[in-house]
Amino acid sequence: MPRPVAGPGEVLVRVHAAGLNPVDFKTREGKLKVIQRYDLPVVMGNELAGVVEAVGPGVTGFAPGDRVFARTPKGAMGAFADYAAVPASVLAHAPSSIDLPTAAAIPLAALTALQALRDELHLQPGAKVFIPGGAGGVGTFAIQIAKHLGAHVTTTASPRGRDLVERLGADAVVDYTSQRIADHVRDMDGALDLIGGDTLSESFAVVKPGGTVVSVAALPEPLTATRDLGRGPVLAALFWLVSFRLRAKARRHGVAYRFLFMHPSGPELAELATLVDAGKLEPILDRVVPFDQIADAFAHLESGRAKGKIVVRMVA
């Protein structure tokens, strides 16, 4: 592929590392075609960290040599490459206290957690939130961000992941291999579902009437089309149809259901970088592998056994 060129408002980044996420293999498998279609061939990858190579016309705040990170635009991807042209609006200076492979683990997962907990669930100090799947990529950030917002956090983990989620601040942990959520969780003010399926259904039952369950792992609903994707009534109607049973189940429990498709944001990434440098947010890495092992890395991600994020290193 030819090297990208930084156009107006863009920054050319020499990519040092890129994070892996479920959205990557779902895109690869064609499961997100209704949301986003790409002209092939296309360079995949949705988050990166690297060094500024050049800036395009009109860009301020970034200069060649700056260490940066970003969640790439939804319609562009492009992180699994030596160079990526990224809009300056989604870019931020990487935390100074960590290396670039660690920074590459942050953008998509941490922005997802921040937007779900702060903007959708509106967590306030003292709120009780249920975050099943706390040892995964989004979960490890979500626990820490929820605690930063002052919430009481209940999560699920296997015995292998229990020490990790407790170290990150979880107040209560349900062992999903031997315990039922309904027996140990109740009266939550909200929930961030990271697993879907039966776990999502159980989340509806443990949230107080009037609360909200936000999912990043189930079916999109109408607000996903209009608010998250900026699309019109046709896609909203389709999402209304496919999510009808799920929303009806939520209503029977007196709670609202929201599917979140996060949005890239340079300013919010800058907030997260500040938390990292202040020691209030720790990126958890399952492994960092060279790019020629990306297939094996994806197989590990898809197995569901990863604790924290998987990162591929583009620069030796």
N, C-alpha and C positions, 0 to 999 in steps of 0.2 A: 504494500500500500504506500502511496506517496506520503511524505511528511505533511501534516496539516499546516496551514498558515493562519496566523492570528488575524481575524478580520476586525472590523470596527466593534469596539466594546469587548473584545476577546483577549485572552492571555494564552500563549503557547507554553505548555508545561512539559518539561522532560520528566516523564513518569518514572518514579523510583519503585513504587509499589502500588498494588491495587487490591481492594478487599473483595471477597466473594460473598454473595448473598443469594437467598432462595429465588429472588426475582430473576437472577441470571439464568438458572437452569429452567425456570418456568418459561422464560422468553425463548430459550433454546428449543424447548419442547413444543413451542407454538401455543402454549396455554393462555397467552396474553394478547393474542392477535386481535381480539375484539376491542382491546384498549389501545394498543399501539402496533401499527404495522411499519416495517422497515424495508427500505429498498436495499436488496442484497447485491453484493456482499456488504456486510456491516461489521464494524469493530465493536465487540461487546464490552461489558464492564461498566459498572455504575458508580464507583467511587475510587478515588486515587489520592496519592500524595506524591509530591515531587518538587522540582525547582523550576522557577520561571526562566524560560529561554528567551522569550520576546513578548512584548505587549503590542496590541493593535491600536489603531487610532482611537483617541478619546478615552483611553484607560488611564486612570489615576489610582494611586494607592498601592500599586504593585510595580516591581522593577526586576530586571534580570538578576538572577541569583537568589531571589526570595524563596524561602521554603513555604510551600502552600499545600492545601488540601481542599477537596471538593467532592460533592455528590454531583455527578454530571447531569445535564438536562435529560428528562425522561425520553425525549424524542431523538436523542443523539447517542447516548452511551459513549463508548470510545476509550474506556479506561485500560483495557487490556492491550496496550500498545506502548511503543517507545516514546511517542509524543501525542499530546491531546490538546486541541484548541478548545478552551473552556470559557464561557461567558464570565466576565469579572464579577457579575452579580451573584454567582453561586460559589465563588472562591473566597477563601480566608487564609490568613497566615497560620501556618501549622503551629501547634504548641511547641514552645522552645525547650520544654523539659523532656521530650520523648523523641525517638528517632522516626524517620519517615515511614518505615513499615508499620510501626505502631500507630502513627497518625492515619494511615490508610484504612485502619479498622474502624475509624470513628464515624465518618460522615453519614452514611445511609442509616445505620442502626441507631446511632445516638440521636439523629434528627427525628427519626420515627418515634423513638421513646419520648423525646421532649415535646413534640407536637401532639402526641396522643395524651400524655399526662397533663401537660400545662394548658394546651389549647382546646382539647376536646373534653377531658374529664375535669378540668379546672380544679386540680388538686389544691387544697388549702392545708395549712398546718393542722394536724390532728385528724385529717381524713383517713379512712381505712380503704386501702386499695388491694385488689387481688391481681397478681401477675403470674399466671401459670407459665411454666417454661422459663424460669428465672436464670438458668445456667447457660442459655443459648446466646446468640449474638446480640439480639435486641434486648433480651432479658437482663443480661449483665449490666447494660446501661440503664435500663428502666428501673431496676432496683435502686441504683445509686441516685438517679435523678428524682425518683419519688421521695427518697429520704432527704435529698437536698431541699425539696419543696415542703418538707415537714410531715410527710404522711407516714402512717403505720402500714408496713408492707407484709402481705402474706403471699407466699409463692409455692410452687411445686418443684421438686427435684428428686432425682434418684439418690440412693445412698452415696454414690460416687460424686454427685454434685452438691451435696448438702453443705460441706465445709466451705465451698466457694460462695454460695449464695448467702450464707451466714456472715462470712467475712465482708461481703459487699454491703451488709446492713439489713438483710431480711429479718423481720421480727418473728415470723412464724413460718415453718416449712412443713409442707405435706409431702410425705414420701409416696409418690404416685405409683410405685411398684407394689405397695402393700396397704395403702390407706385410701379411703374414699373421700373425695373433696367435700361432699355433703355432710360428712361426719365431723369435719374439723374446721369448716369455713362458714361464716354466716355474718349477716348485717354489714356487708361491705358497702361503702359509698359509691364505688365504681370498680370496674375491672378492665384490664388490658389483656386481651386474649392473644396469645402468640402461637397457639397450637391448632385451633379449630376443632371440628368434629364434636365428639362427646364432651370434650373439655369446655367448648364454647357453650353447649347446652347446660352443663353444670354451672357455668359462670352466671347464666341468667338467674339461676335459683338461689345464688348466695349473695346477690346484690339487693340492697334495699329497694322497695318500690320508689319510683321517681329517679333512681340512679341510671347510669349509662354503662353499657358494655361496648368497648371499642375493640375491634379485631383487625389484625393485619394478616390473618390466615384463613379467612372464610370467604363468604360471597359478598361482592360489592352491592351497595344499595344506592338509591337515587342521588344522594348527596356526593357520592364518590364521583359520579359523572359530572355534576355541575360545579361543585366546590373544588375537588381535588384535581380533576382532569380538564376543567374548563370546556366541557362539551355540552351539547344541546339536548333537547327533549327526547330525541330518538334513543340515545344511549341511556338516558335517565329512565325512560320507560322500560327498556330491556332490563336494566338493573332492578327496577321495581318488581318486575315479573320474577326474575331468578331468585330474588331475596325474599319473596312474599312469605313463604313458610317460616323462614328464619325470623323475620320481623314479627310475624304473628306469634311465634313461640315467645319472643321477648315480651310482647304486649301481655301475654297471659301471666307473666310474672311481674307486670307493672313496670318494666324497665325499657329503656330505649336501646336500639342497636345501631351502631355506626361502624362502617368499614372505612379504614383510613389508608389512602394512598399518599404517602408523604410527599412534600414538595422540597426541592433544593432551596437552600437559603444561605448566602454568604454571611449575613449578619448573625444568624443563629449559630452558624459554625464558629464564628468569632466568640460568641458567648460560651460555647462548649470548650473552646481552646482555653479560655480564661479559667474555667472550672478545672481543667486538666492541670494547668500550670499552678493552680492554687492547691493541688492535692485533693480536690473534692470529687474528681471523676477519674477512674482508673480504667483504661481500655484493657480488656482481657483477651489475650491471644491464645487460641488453641494451637496454632502452628503457623510458621512462615516458611513457604516453599519457593524454590526457583520456578520461573515461568514454564520451563519444560516439564514440570510435574503438575501442571494445572488440572489435567484430566483426573489424576489420582486425588487431588485436593477436592475437586467437585464430588467425586464418589464418596469421600469422607463427609462432606457437607450434607449430601443427600441421604446418608445413612442415619442422620439425626443424632450422632454420637458426639459431635463437636461441642466443646465447652468454651464459649466465647467465640471470637472471630477467626477465620482463616484468611490469610493474606498471601498473595503471590508477589515475589520480588522481581521487578523488571530489570533492575540494575544489579550486577554481581557485586 
